[in-house]
Amino acid sequence: MVHQLVYYSRNTVEGGDRAMLTNLREIVSASQRNNSRDGITGFLIFDKTWFVQILEGEKLKVTDTYNRIARDSRHSSATIMNVRDVEARLFPNWTMGGAMRTPEAQEVYLQHGIGGAIEPTRLKSTQVIDLALDLQAFELSKRQGQRLTA
């Protein structure tokens, strides 16, 4: 069994797009290091307003990771959407996979009925997981396409 936690938080990173990208790269880099060390996998979906994340791993490590995130000044209003035990990891290869909303990924969001901004307060955790799985598949197919043409 694997412990899974789905949460959202408000993105409080200051500055314009460039500052936000720099900060987000730092977040993802630190998350990958920490998560690799702690055996945490998951997926992060974010835009200029929200972070929506799925964390998977050993229960205590997942709880510790969430608590660290909730204290991070780059987030506010951290809210747990769902906590459950699952048979297997849904994101086994991602110490922190992530998808920033881009025009090319917009079709994936539209398939999930998200045309405008992400509104995590209106989503169910199952919708977040389904969106993350489809974004993961989109990212993987994009990378394989790049490898084929490289």
Secondary structure, 3 states (H helix, E strand, C coil): CEEEEEEEEEECCCCCHHHHHHHHHHHHHHHHHHHHHHCCEEEEEECCCEEEEEEEECHHHHHHHHHHHHHCCCEEEEEEEEEEEECCCCCCCCCCEEEECCHHHHHHHHHCCCCCCCCHHHCCHHHHHHHHHHHHHHHHHHHHHHHHHC
